[in-house]
């Protein structure tokens, strides 16, 4: 019988979120630098807000303790 440790499962799932956000952050870094080069402060603020939301993704609470309940939580900012 396999027993799942919910806390470890949640930590593993949040690591998957971290991996999923890496390419999104990299893309936003490029966009941010382009906005800096053109002096577009509105775009810089917009991108900075998106990047902060991605950094905060691991603060998302995972309710549930079964593997199915844990995997059902996927923050929309990662889509």
Secondary structure, DSSP 8 states (H G I E B T S, - for coil): -----HHHHHHHHHHHHHHHHHHHHHHHHHHHHHHHHHT-HHHHHHHHHHHHHHHGGGGS----SSHHHHHT---GGG-
